[in-house]
Amino acid sequence: MENGYAIIKHGKWKGRIKMEFACDEHIEVAMDVVVDEYEAAPIIEKLNEADQLSTTCSYCKKPAVYSITK
């Protein structure tokens, strides 16, 4: 991760992809941001417990529960 972007080094999505992280409270906001930016349905993944401990929501300081990308 680099300033909210995932760095993909190979494959179909090679390059920088905007990635949002959201808690249960901010999931809808994060989805709206990705839809507005890419005009496509977002990919939403639930973070595993280890990732939840080290990742905070992009909109508050609570632990993130979801990652949202294009």
C-alpha positions as CSV (number, residue, x, y, z in Angstrom):
1,M,0.0,0.0,0.0
2,E,1.2,3.5,-0.8
3,N,-1.0,6.5,0.1
4,G,-4.3,4.5,-0.4
5,Y,-3.1,2.7,-3.5
6,A,-2.4,-0.9,-3.9
7,I,0.7,-1.6,-6.1
8,I,0.0,-4.5,-8.5
9,K,3.3,-5.7,-10.2
10,H,1.8,-8.2,-12.7
11,G,-1.4,-9.5,-14.2
12,K,-4.5,-7.8,-15.5
13,W,-4.5,-5.0,-13.0
14,K,-0.8,-4.0,-13.2
15,G,-0.1,-0.6,-11.8
16,R,-1.6,1.5,-9.0
17,I,-5.2,0.8,-7.9
18,K,-7.1,3.0,-5.5
19,M,-8.0,1.0,-2.4
20,E,-10.3,2.2,0.4
21,F,-10.6,0.6,3.8
22,A,-13.9,0.8,5.7
23,C,-15.4,-0.1,9.1
24,D,-19.0,-1.2,9.3
25,E,-20.1,2.5,9.7
26,H,-18.3,3.8,6.6
27,I,-18.7,0.9,4.0
28,E,-21.4,2.8,2.0
29,V,-19.2,5.9,1.8
30,A,-16.2,3.9,0.6
31,M,-18.4,2.1,-2.0
32,D,-19.7,5.5,-3.3
33,V,-16.2,6.9,-3.6
34,V,-15.0,3.9,-5.7
35,V,-18.1,3.9,-7.9
36,D,-17.8,7.7,-8.5
37,E,-14.1,7.4,-9.3
38,Y,-14.2,4.4,-11.6
39,E,-17.9,4.2,-12.7
40,A,-17.9,0.5,-12.1
41,A,-19.1,-1.8,-9.4
42,P,-16.6,-2.0,-6.5
43,I,-14.9,-5.2,-5.4
44,I,-15.6,-5.6,-1.6
45,E,-13.6,-8.1,0.5
46,K,-13.9,-8.7,4.2
47,L,-10.5,-8.5,5.9
48,N,-9.2,-11.4,7.9
49,E,-8.7,-10.9,11.6
50,A,-4.9,-10.2,11.3
51,D,-5.4,-7.5,8.7
52,Q,-8.2,-5.9,10.8
53,L,-5.8,-5.4,13.6
54,S,-3.3,-3.5,11.5
55,T,-5.6,-1.6,9.1
56,T,-7.7,1.4,10.0
57,C,-10.8,2.8,8.2
58,S,-10.0,5.4,5.6
59,Y,-12.6,7.7,7.2
60,C,-12.1,7.2,10.9
61,K,-9.6,5.5,13.2
62,K,-11.6,2.4,13.9
63,P,-10.3,-1.0,12.7
64,A,-11.2,-1.6,9.0
65,V,-13.5,-4.6,8.3
66,Y,-13.6,-4.3,4.5
67,S,-11.3,-3.4,1.6
68,I,-12.9,-1.8,-1.5
69,T,-11.3,-1.6,-4.9
70,K,-12.4,-1.2,-8.5
